[in-house]
């Protein structure tokens, strides 16, 4: 009987975590050379955003794109609770889970070799506010890449 109770609790916890993931947005991936626009809610940041509430600076490369991209992949993979879902020719999509309830955020990077930049977008799948989690994730990644010598140090704080 105790075994059945444990299995029931485990099934309940697992189904709760899956429910926190939400469906993968159909708008992921670059379109027309840009990442998807952020919704009106304050749970998304993007270097392609045109409004101050959602805008972050793109990553300005200090090294050639071909040299930077493998380092970017390693840095994203090193983020806590992050799984790379797509790595395809200058585009990366990763799922980042929250520590407590396993909410999923989508992190996207798009390489623009001719501009020497990487566009970045991080957005929550569920909820309204993210309490600044997506912006902090992008800036943590920016600092990590700057420390690895991939980003221009004069732009390492997203200015």
N, C-alpha and C positions, 0 to 999 in steps of 0.2 A: 504494500500500500504506500509506503514511504517513497518507493521508487517511482510510482505513478505520480505522486504529488510533485516530486522533483522534476520529472519530465514535463508535467503540466506548466510549472513555473518557468522552466527553460523555454518551452514553446511560446509562452506569453511574452517573455522578454525578447525572444528572437523576432516575433511578429511586431512588437512595438518598435524595435530598431529598424525593421524594414519599412514600417509606416513612416518613420522620420526621414527616410531617404527621399520620398516623393519621386515622381516620374522624372526621367532625364528630359530636360527641355528640348523641344524640336528645333529651337533656334540656335543651338550650339554650332560652332564652327564659323569660319569667316564667310562673309557674303559681300561681294563687291569690294573686296580688299579691306573690309572692316569687321570687327567683332560685333556681336549683337548689341543693340542699345540696352541700357539699364531700364528697368521698370521705374515707375514713379516712387516706389517704396524705397526707404533708406537702407537697403540690404544688398547693395551692389556698388562696385567701383569699376571704372574702366578708363583706360587711356584714350579711348575713342569717344568718351562722353563729352558733351558740349556744355553741360551745366556744372557749376562748381561743387554742388553737393555730391555728385557721382564721379567727378574727374580725379584722375591720378596721372602723373607724368609717365610717358612710356619709358622703357629701359633704354638708355643711350649706351651703345656698345663701345668698348674701349679696344676691342680686338675684332678681327674679321668674323663674320657671321658663322662660317664653317668651323671656326675654332671655338666660338662661344656656345653654340647649340648643345654639344655634348655636356658641357659644364652646367648649362641651364637644366638639362634633363636630370643630372645628378642632384642639383640643388632642390628641384621640385620633389624628387623622390625622397629626399631627406627631410622634407617637412613632416611634422608629426601627423599620423593617421591619414596619410595621403597616398592615393593609388593612381598611377598614370593609366588612363583609359585609352587615349589615342596619342600616337606620336607619328605624324605623317607630314613629311616634307615641309618643315617650317611652321607646323601647327601642333600644339600640344593641348590636350584636355586632361585634367586630373580631377578626381573627386576627393574632397577633403572632409573628413567626418569630425564632428564635435566630440569632445572627450566624454561628456556626460550622457547625452541621449542619442548620439550618433547622427545628428542632423547632417545632411550633405550639402556642401557648397561646391560649385563648379568653378575651377580655376582654368583659365584659358590663356595661352600665349601664342602670338602670331609674329613670326620673324619677318622683318622688312629689311633684307640685306642692303638694298640700294640706299636706304635712308640711314642705315647703321642703327636701327632701333628694333625693339621688340614691343609690340602692343600687348597689353595685359588687361584681363577682366577677371574679377572674382565676384560671384553672386550666390546668394542663398537660394535654395530651391523652395523653401517653405518659410512662412512667417512674414512679418512686416519689418521689424528692426533686427539688425544683427549685432547691435551694441558695438559697432566698429570693428568686428572680427575680420571682415573681408579687407578693409583698408589696412589693418595691422598685418594681415597675411602678406599682402602685396609689398608693404614696406619692409617686412622681415625678409622676404625673398630678395628685394632690392639690395638690402644691406649684405646679405649672404653672397650675392653675385658680385657686389663691389669688393668685398673682402677676398674673393677668389680672383680678382683682377679682370673680370669680364666687363664690368660697367665703368663708365667714365667717373672718376672720383668726384669731380665737381658737380655731378648730377646724382650722386648716390643717395641723397635724402629726398628725392622726388621734387626738387625745386624747379 
